[in-house]
Amino acid sequence: MLRALGIAYFMFFFCMYITTVANAYIDPAMTAMMTQIIAAAFISVGVVFGVFRRKIIFFFKNIGIKHTKRKIEKQNVQKKSGT
């Protein structure tokens, strides 16, 4: 995923570098449309995070619990083999 983000970052700036100047007019309706698109993207990310929040929290808690259980089991094995 990190590699994909790096490639997207590179491509964005590469495309910005090779573009030429365009004497174009940005219509007020276009700015309103772009604002709506950006707002929709942020709202969508928020909704997805809100819907999957419990699953995300449980996933990270579960990783911690598994790590702690393994650590305790390792200590118990060491105690049994040491006595």
PyMOL commands that place a pseudoatom at each C-alpha (Angstrom):
pseudoatom trace, name=CA, resn=MET, resi=1, chain=A, elem=C, hetatm=0, pos=[0.000, 0.000, 0.000]
pseudoatom trace, name=CA, resn=LEU, resi=2, chain=A, elem=C, hetatm=0, pos=[2.873, 2.327, 0.794]
pseudoatom trace, name=CA, resn=ARG, resi=3, chain=A, elem=C, hetatm=0, pos=[4.342, 1.635, -2.611]
pseudoatom trace, name=CA, resn=ALA, resi=4, chain=A, elem=C, hetatm=0, pos=[1.024, 2.468, -4.305]
pseudoatom trace, name=CA, resn=LEU, resi=5, chain=A, elem=C, hetatm=0, pos=[0.863, 5.778, -2.430]
pseudoatom trace, name=CA, resn=GLY, resi=6, chain=A, elem=C, hetatm=0, pos=[4.433, 6.540, -3.486]
pseudoatom trace, name=CA, resn=ILE, resi=7, chain=A, elem=C, hetatm=0, pos=[3.607, 5.838, -7.108]
pseudoatom trace, name=CA, resn=ALA, resi=8, chain=A, elem=C, hetatm=0, pos=[0.459, 8.000, -6.916]
pseudoatom trace, name=CA, resn=TYR, resi=9, chain=A, elem=C, hetatm=0, pos=[2.479, 10.815, -5.305]
pseudoatom trace, name=CA, resn=PHE, resi=10, chain=A, elem=C, hetatm=0, pos=[5.104, 10.600, -8.048]
pseudoatom trace, name=CA, resn=MET, resi=11, chain=A, elem=C, hetatm=0, pos=[2.528, 10.492, -10.836]
pseudoatom trace, name=CA, resn=PHE, resi=12, chain=A, elem=C, hetatm=0, pos=[0.642, 13.497, -9.437]
pseudoatom trace, name=CA, resn=PHE, resi=13, chain=A, elem=C, hetatm=0, pos=[3.733, 15.701, -9.379]
pseudoatom trace, name=CA, resn=PHE, resi=14, chain=A, elem=C, hetatm=0, pos=[4.975, 14.327, -12.694]
pseudoatom trace, name=CA, resn=CYS, resi=15, chain=A, elem=C, hetatm=0, pos=[1.672, 15.252, -14.323]
pseudoatom trace, name=CA, resn=MET, resi=16, chain=A, elem=C, hetatm=0, pos=[1.805, 18.689, -12.709]
pseudoatom trace, name=CA, resn=TYR, resi=17, chain=A, elem=C, hetatm=0, pos=[5.316, 19.161, -14.097]
pseudoatom trace, name=CA, resn=ILE, resi=18, chain=A, elem=C, hetatm=0, pos=[4.518, 18.279, -17.705]
pseudoatom trace, name=CA, resn=THR, resi=19, chain=A, elem=C, hetatm=0, pos=[1.312, 20.303, -17.999]
pseudoatom trace, name=CA, resn=THR, resi=20, chain=A, elem=C, hetatm=0, pos=[1.250, 23.563, -19.901]
pseudoatom trace, name=CA, resn=VAL, resi=21, chain=A, elem=C, hetatm=0, pos=[-0.416, 26.807, -18.962]
pseudoatom trace, name=CA, resn=ALA, resi=22, chain=A, elem=C, hetatm=0, pos=[-4.073, 26.983, -19.987]
pseudoatom trace, name=CA, resn=ASN, resi=23, chain=A, elem=C, hetatm=0, pos=[-5.839, 30.305, -20.150]
pseudoatom trace, name=CA, resn=ALA, resi=24, chain=A, elem=C, hetatm=0, pos=[-9.126, 28.874, -18.963]
pseudoatom trace, name=CA, resn=TYR, resi=25, chain=A, elem=C, hetatm=0, pos=[-12.007, 30.255, -17.004]
pseudoatom trace, name=CA, resn=ILE, resi=26, chain=A, elem=C, hetatm=0, pos=[-13.281, 28.344, -13.983]
pseudoatom trace, name=CA, resn=ASP, resi=27, chain=A, elem=C, hetatm=0, pos=[-17.014, 28.755, -13.818]
pseudoatom trace, name=CA, resn=PRO, resi=28, chain=A, elem=C, hetatm=0, pos=[-18.582, 29.401, -10.371]
pseudoatom trace, name=CA, resn=ALA, resi=29, chain=A, elem=C, hetatm=0, pos=[-20.719, 26.296, -10.891]
pseudoatom trace, name=CA, resn=MET, resi=30, chain=A, elem=C, hetatm=0, pos=[-17.525, 24.290, -11.349]
pseudoatom trace, name=CA, resn=THR, resi=31, chain=A, elem=C, hetatm=0, pos=[-16.124, 25.509, -8.040]
pseudoatom trace, name=CA, resn=ALA, resi=32, chain=A, elem=C, hetatm=0, pos=[-19.381, 24.582, -6.329]
pseudoatom trace, name=CA, resn=MET, resi=33, chain=A, elem=C, hetatm=0, pos=[-19.233, 21.137, -7.928]
pseudoatom trace, name=CA, resn=MET, resi=34, chain=A, elem=C, hetatm=0, pos=[-15.613, 20.636, -6.835]
pseudoatom trace, name=CA, resn=THR, resi=35, chain=A, elem=C, hetatm=0, pos=[-16.526, 21.708, -3.295]
pseudoatom trace, name=CA, resn=GLN, resi=36, chain=A, elem=C, hetatm=0, pos=[-19.348, 19.161, -3.254]
pseudoatom trace, name=CA, resn=ILE, resi=37, chain=A, elem=C, hetatm=0, pos=[-17.037, 16.414, -4.509]
pseudoatom trace, name=CA, resn=ILE, resi=38, chain=A, elem=C, hetatm=0, pos=[-14.431, 17.146, -1.855]
pseudoatom trace, name=CA, resn=ALA, resi=39, chain=A, elem=C, hetatm=0, pos=[-17.083, 17.339, 0.877]
pseudoatom trace, name=CA, resn=ALA, resi=40, chain=A, elem=C, hetatm=0, pos=[-18.611, 14.046, -0.300]
pseudoatom trace, name=CA, resn=ALA, resi=41, chain=A, elem=C, hetatm=0, pos=[-15.203, 12.367, -0.153]
pseudoatom trace, name=CA, resn=PHE, resi=42, chain=A, elem=C, hetatm=0, pos=[-14.622, 13.513, 3.441]
pseudoatom trace, name=CA, resn=ILE, resi=43, chain=A, elem=C, hetatm=0, pos=[-18.124, 12.536, 4.500]
pseudoatom trace, name=CA, resn=SER, resi=44, chain=A, elem=C, hetatm=0, pos=[-17.747, 9.116, 2.880]
pseudoatom trace, name=CA, resn=VAL, resi=45, chain=A, elem=C, hetatm=0, pos=[-14.498, 8.459, 4.730]
pseudoatom trace, name=CA, resn=GLY, resi=46, chain=A, elem=C, hetatm=0, pos=[-16.159, 9.521, 7.972]
pseudoatom trace, name=CA, resn=VAL, resi=47, chain=A, elem=C, hetatm=0, pos=[-19.141, 7.246, 7.405]
pseudoatom trace, name=CA, resn=VAL, resi=48, chain=A, elem=C, hetatm=0, pos=[-16.939, 4.269, 6.565]
pseudoatom trace, name=CA, resn=PHE, resi=49, chain=A, elem=C, hetatm=0, pos=[-14.846, 4.880, 9.674]
pseudoatom trace, name=CA, resn=GLY, resi=50, chain=A, elem=C, hetatm=0, pos=[-17.992, 5.275, 11.782]
pseudoatom trace, name=CA, resn=VAL, resi=51, chain=A, elem=C, hetatm=0, pos=[-19.528, 2.063, 10.473]
pseudoatom trace, name=CA, resn=PHE, resi=52, chain=A, elem=C, hetatm=0, pos=[-16.375, -0.009, 10.907]
pseudoatom trace, name=CA, resn=ARG, resi=53, chain=A, elem=C, hetatm=0, pos=[-15.100, 1.722, 14.063]
pseudoatom trace, name=CA, resn=ARG, resi=54, chain=A, elem=C, hetatm=0, pos=[-15.937, -1.191, 16.367]
pseudoatom trace, name=CA, resn=LYS, resi=55, chain=A, elem=C, hetatm=0, pos=[-14.331, -3.692, 14.019]
pseudoatom trace, name=CA, resn=ILE, resi=56, chain=A, elem=C, hetatm=0, pos=[-11.197, -1.570, 13.744]
pseudoatom trace, name=CA, resn=ILE, resi=57, chain=A, elem=C, hetatm=0, pos=[-10.937, -1.127, 17.522]
pseudoatom trace, name=CA, resn=PHE, resi=58, chain=A, elem=C, hetatm=0, pos=[-11.574, -4.824, 18.136]
pseudoatom trace, name=CA, resn=PHE, resi=59, chain=A, elem=C, hetatm=0, pos=[-8.940, -5.745, 15.542]
pseudoatom trace, name=CA, resn=PHE, resi=60, chain=A, elem=C, hetatm=0, pos=[-6.237, -3.722, 17.301]
pseudoatom trace, name=CA, resn=LYS, resi=61, chain=A, elem=C, hetatm=0, pos=[-7.318, -4.861, 20.767]
pseudoatom trace, name=CA, resn=ASN, resi=62, chain=A, elem=C, hetatm=0, pos=[-7.290, -8.463, 19.561]
pseudoatom trace, name=CA, resn=ILE, resi=63, chain=A, elem=C, hetatm=0, pos=[-3.696, -8.049, 18.334]
pseudoatom trace, name=CA, resn=GLY, resi=64, chain=A, elem=C, hetatm=0, pos=[-2.687, -6.778, 21.781]
pseudoatom trace, name=CA, resn=ILE, resi=65, chain=A, elem=C, hetatm=0, pos=[-4.525, -9.600, 23.548]
pseudoatom trace, name=CA, resn=LYS, resi=66, chain=A, elem=C, hetatm=0, pos=[-2.883, -12.250, 21.346]
pseudoatom trace, name=CA, resn=HIS, resi=67, chain=A, elem=C, hetatm=0, pos=[0.541, -10.725, 21.962]
pseudoatom trace, name=CA, resn=THR, resi=68, chain=A, elem=C, hetatm=0, pos=[-0.047, -10.696, 25.725]
pseudoatom trace, name=CA, resn=LYS, resi=69, chain=A, elem=C, hetatm=0, pos=[-1.280, -14.313, 25.729]
pseudoatom trace, name=CA, resn=ARG, resi=70, chain=A, elem=C, hetatm=0, pos=[1.796, -15.454, 23.813]
pseudoatom trace, name=CA, resn=LYS, resi=71, chain=A, elem=C, hetatm=0, pos=[4.048, -13.619, 26.248]
pseudoatom trace, name=CA, resn=ILE, resi=72, chain=A, elem=C, hetatm=0, pos=[2.333, -15.209, 29.262]
pseudoatom trace, name=CA, resn=GLU, resi=73, chain=A, elem=C, hetatm=0, pos=[2.467, -18.677, 27.687]
pseudoatom trace, name=CA, resn=LYS, resi=74, chain=A, elem=C, hetatm=0, pos=[6.160, -18.228, 26.947]
pseudoatom trace, name=CA, resn=GLN, resi=75, chain=A, elem=C, hetatm=0, pos=[6.821, -17.232, 30.559]
pseudoatom trace, name=CA, resn=ASN, resi=76, chain=A, elem=C, hetatm=0, pos=[4.833, -20.242, 31.835]
pseudoatom trace, name=CA, resn=VAL, resi=77, chain=A, elem=C, hetatm=0, pos=[6.807, -22.600, 29.590]
pseudoatom trace, name=CA, resn=GLN, resi=78, chain=A, elem=C, hetatm=0, pos=[10.075, -21.102, 30.834]
pseudoatom trace, name=CA, resn=LYS, resi=79, chain=A, elem=C, hetatm=0, pos=[8.979, -21.495, 34.479]
pseudoatom trace, name=CA, resn=LYS, resi=80, chain=A, elem=C, hetatm=0, pos=[7.956, -25.135, 33.949]
pseudoatom trace, name=CA, resn=SER, resi=81, chain=A, elem=C, hetatm=0, pos=[11.170, -26.030, 32.147]
pseudoatom trace, name=CA, resn=GLY, resi=82, chain=A, elem=C, hetatm=0, pos=[13.271, -24.183, 34.752]
pseudoatom trace, name=CA, resn=THR, resi=83, chain=A, elem=C, hetatm=0, pos=[11.886, -26.123, 37.739]
for i in range(1, 83): cmd.bond("trace and resi %d" % i, "trace and resi %d" % (i + 1))
show_as sticks, trace
zoom trace
